[in-house]
Amino acid sequence: VQLQASGGGLVQPGGSLRLSCSASGGDFSSYAMGWYRATPGKQRALVAVFASAEDIVYGDSVQGRFTVSRDNANNTLYLRMNSLKPEDTAVYYCRLFTTPAYWGQGTQVTVSS
């Protein structure tokens, strides 16, 4: 199983980015996938989890600004991030909720003017 995250970069406050996480090595449509983020010295924090179109969870700090979606046909998870703030700066990781869980390698998002 491999998870490949992409789409990070440098963006100004108020800007937008879209992250992608592509899973390979099987059919994972029956498993939840999610995004977490980490900053130096802190544990990874939940950003969003997509279990199904009717079962989505967002972290409090991103609610209303970020939207998670999923393309099961291509085993890909997306995270649309709008109204970005400097405090959104972090390495973003995708997670596949299998047992054991799998993590992508992370993609850096930097929000700065």
Residue frames relative to the residue before (quaternion, step in Angstrom):
aa qw qx qy qz dx dy dz
V 1.0000 0.0000 0.0000 0.0000 0.00 0.00 0.00
Q 0.0252 0.7847 -0.6190 0.0200 3.55 -0.98 0.88
L 0.1496 -0.7542 0.6339 0.0839 3.52 -1.13 0.79
Q 0.0859 -0.8028 0.5899 0.0118 3.56 -0.75 1.06
A 0.1302 -0.8002 0.5842 0.0382 3.54 -0.51 1.23
S 0.0529 0.7902 -0.6078 0.0579 3.55 -1.10 0.73
G 0.6073 0.6095 -0.4010 0.3146 3.55 -1.33 0.12
G 0.5040 0.6566 -0.4286 0.3621 3.57 1.24 -0.10
G 0.1760 0.7861 -0.5825 0.1083 3.53 -1.31 0.16
L 0.6018 -0.5312 0.4521 0.3888 3.51 -1.36 -0.31
V 0.0619 0.7928 -0.6006 0.0837 3.56 -0.82 1.00
Q 0.4932 -0.6566 0.4822 0.3051 3.56 -1.14 0.62
P 0.6306 -0.5114 0.4031 0.4224 3.60 -1.15 0.43
G 0.7636 0.3125 -0.2721 0.4953 3.52 -0.95 0.96
G 0.5871 0.6036 -0.3542 0.4068 3.56 1.26 -0.23
S 0.3979 -0.7063 0.5434 0.2181 3.53 -1.38 -0.04
L 0.0269 -0.7522 0.6574 0.0361 3.51 -1.33 0.48
R 0.1673 -0.7472 0.6246 0.1532 3.53 -1.29 0.35
L 0.2061 -0.7680 0.6000 0.0873 3.51 -0.83 1.11
S 0.1445 -0.7642 0.6226 0.0864 3.53 -1.23 0.62
C 0.0650 -0.7663 0.6379 0.0411 3.54 -1.18 0.64
S 0.1066 -0.8120 0.5737 0.0143 3.53 -0.49 1.23
A 0.1896 -0.7854 0.5835 0.0816 3.57 -0.80 1.06
S 0.0305 -0.7940 0.6072 -0.0014 3.56 -0.96 0.87
G 0.6466 0.5390 -0.3818 0.3816 3.54 -1.23 0.46
G 0.8157 -0.0579 0.0136 0.5754 3.57 1.21 0.27
D 0.5188 -0.5810 0.5096 0.3655 3.52 -1.35 -0.15
F 0.0606 -0.8414 0.5366 -0.0213 3.55 -0.40 1.24
S 0.3024 0.8032 -0.4781 0.1867 3.57 1.21 0.29
S 0.6936 0.4680 -0.2882 0.4657 3.61 1.12 -0.48
Y 0.6523 0.4944 -0.3085 0.4847 3.59 1.28 0.03
A 0.4969 -0.6305 0.5024 0.3212 3.54 -1.12 0.67
M 0.1142 -0.7486 0.6468 0.0903 3.51 -1.29 0.52
G 0.0216 -0.8312 0.5553 -0.0157 3.55 -1.07 0.59
W 0.3695 -0.6867 0.5814 0.2323 3.49 -1.43 0.13
Y 0.0509 -0.7525 0.6565 0.0163 3.52 -1.11 0.84
R 0.1427 -0.7831 0.5932 0.1206 3.56 -1.24 0.24
A 0.1331 -0.7930 0.5932 0.0388 3.53 -1.18 0.65
T 0.1416 -0.7380 0.6539 0.0882 3.51 -1.21 0.72
P 0.6850 -0.5035 0.3159 0.4212 3.60 -1.14 0.53
G 0.8322 0.2141 -0.1734 0.4812 3.54 -0.89 0.97
K 0.7099 0.4036 -0.2581 0.5162 3.58 1.25 -0.02
Q 0.5352 -0.6107 0.4767 0.3367 3.53 -1.22 0.54
R 0.6190 -0.5296 0.4224 0.3973 3.51 -1.25 0.36
A 0.1868 -0.7844 0.5872 0.0707 3.53 -0.96 0.97
L 0.5340 -0.6342 0.4584 0.3201 3.54 -1.06 0.76
V 0.1865 -0.7568 0.6173 0.1068 3.54 -1.03 0.88
A 0.7583 -0.2386 0.1947 0.5745 3.57 0.76 -1.04
V 0.1084 -0.7683 0.6280 0.0600 3.54 -1.17 0.70
F 0.1441 -0.7725 0.6161 0.0537 3.54 -0.93 1.00
A 0.0848 -0.7873 0.6104 0.0215 3.56 -0.54 1.21
S 0.7407 -0.1535 0.1162 0.6437 3.53 1.14 -0.79
A 0.6877 -0.4625 0.3321 0.4504 3.58 -1.24 0.15
E 0.7174 0.4193 -0.2422 0.5009 3.58 1.18 -0.53
D 0.7347 0.3430 -0.1866 0.5548 3.57 1.28 -0.12
I 0.2495 0.7447 -0.5622 0.2590 3.53 0.09 1.39
V 0.1063 -0.7849 0.6096 0.0311 3.54 -0.98 0.90
Y 0.1194 -0.7810 0.6105 0.0550 3.56 -1.03 0.87
G 0.5059 -0.5981 0.5185 0.3427 3.51 -1.22 0.52
D 0.6367 -0.5731 0.3551 0.3742 3.57 -1.09 0.69
S 0.7020 0.5063 -0.2830 0.4133 3.57 0.93 -0.87
V 0.7403 0.3850 -0.2302 0.5007 3.61 1.18 -0.31
Q 0.4099 0.7296 -0.4601 0.2966 3.58 1.27 -0.18
G 0.8072 0.2491 -0.2064 0.4937 3.56 -0.84 1.01
R 0.7292 0.3797 -0.2350 0.5185 3.60 1.23 -0.29
F 0.7545 0.3130 -0.1614 0.5537 3.57 1.07 -0.75
T 0.0963 -0.7755 0.6220 0.0503 3.53 -1.17 0.69
V 0.1862 -0.7750 0.5971 0.0906 3.56 -0.79 1.06
S 0.0307 0.7836 -0.6194 0.0375 3.54 -1.06 0.79
R 0.2178 -0.7933 0.5635 0.0757 3.52 -1.27 0.38
D 0.1699 -0.7407 0.6430 0.0955 3.51 -1.15 0.78
N 0.2427 -0.8168 0.5060 0.1339 3.58 -0.06 1.27
A 0.5924 0.5859 -0.3724 0.4088 3.58 1.05 -0.65
N 0.7793 0.2874 -0.1471 0.5371 3.56 1.13 -0.69
N 0.4150 -0.7337 0.4514 0.2928 3.58 1.29 0.26
T 0.5045 0.6539 -0.4122 0.3847 3.57 0.99 0.85
L 0.1992 -0.7529 0.6221 0.0799 3.51 -1.05 0.95
Y 0.1509 -0.7920 0.5886 0.0600 3.56 -1.02 0.86
L 0.0823 -0.7539 0.6456 0.0895 3.52 -1.28 0.39
R 0.1501 -0.7699 0.6176 0.0576 3.53 -0.55 1.21
M 0.0820 -0.8087 0.5824 -0.0052 3.57 -0.65 1.16
N 0.0399 -0.7975 0.6013 -0.0281 3.55 -0.62 1.20
S 0.8235 0.2249 -0.1692 0.4927 3.55 -1.32 0.32
L 0.1066 0.8471 -0.5137 0.0843 3.54 0.93 0.88
K 0.2157 -0.7691 0.5970 0.0746 3.50 -1.16 0.85
P 0.6444 -0.5193 0.3706 0.4216 3.61 -1.12 0.42
E 0.6612 0.5188 -0.3112 0.4436 3.60 1.05 -0.67
D 0.5593 0.5674 -0.3993 0.4537 3.58 1.28 0.03
T 0.4459 0.6918 -0.4523 0.3435 3.57 1.27 -0.12
A 0.3210 0.7173 -0.5477 0.2871 3.56 -0.69 1.14
V 0.4566 -0.5712 0.5655 0.3813 3.50 -1.38 -0.09
Y 0.2180 -0.7902 0.5663 0.0860 3.55 -0.76 1.09
Y 0.1186 -0.7990 0.5894 0.0096 3.53 -0.86 1.09
C 0.2526 -0.7281 0.6056 0.1983 3.54 -1.10 0.63
R 0.1688 -0.7829 0.5965 0.0523 3.52 -1.19 0.70
L 0.2129 -0.7324 0.6350 0.1227 3.51 -1.13 0.81
F 0.3205 -0.8024 0.4812 0.1477 3.56 -0.59 1.18
T 0.2439 0.7148 -0.5993 0.2655 3.53 0.64 1.19
T 0.3689 -0.6858 0.5614 0.2801 3.56 -1.35 -0.05
P 0.4325 -0.3258 -0.7916 0.2831 1.58 -0.82 2.34
A 0.5750 -0.5748 0.4453 0.3751 3.55 -1.29 0.28
Y 0.2388 -0.7398 0.6083 0.1602 3.54 -1.27 0.48
W 0.1886 -0.7754 0.5975 0.0780 3.52 -1.15 0.79
G 0.4296 -0.6550 0.5514 0.2871 3.53 -1.20 0.59
Q 0.6649 -0.5510 0.3514 0.3618 3.55 -1.31 0.20
G 0.5419 -0.6319 0.4021 0.3812 3.61 1.21 -0.24
T 0.0585 -0.7686 0.6362 0.0338 3.52 -1.17 0.67
Q 0.4107 -0.7449 0.4802 0.2139 3.57 -0.81 1.06
V 0.0699 -0.7508 0.6560 0.0316 3.52 -1.03 0.93
T 0.0214 -0.7947 0.6062 -0.0241 3.55 -0.75 1.06
V 0.1080 -0.7859 0.6084 0.0249 3.55 -0.74 1.12
S 0.2924 0.7514 -0.5238 0.2748 3.53 -0.33 1.27
S 0.3737 -0.7072 0.5510 0.2382 3.54 -1.18 0.62
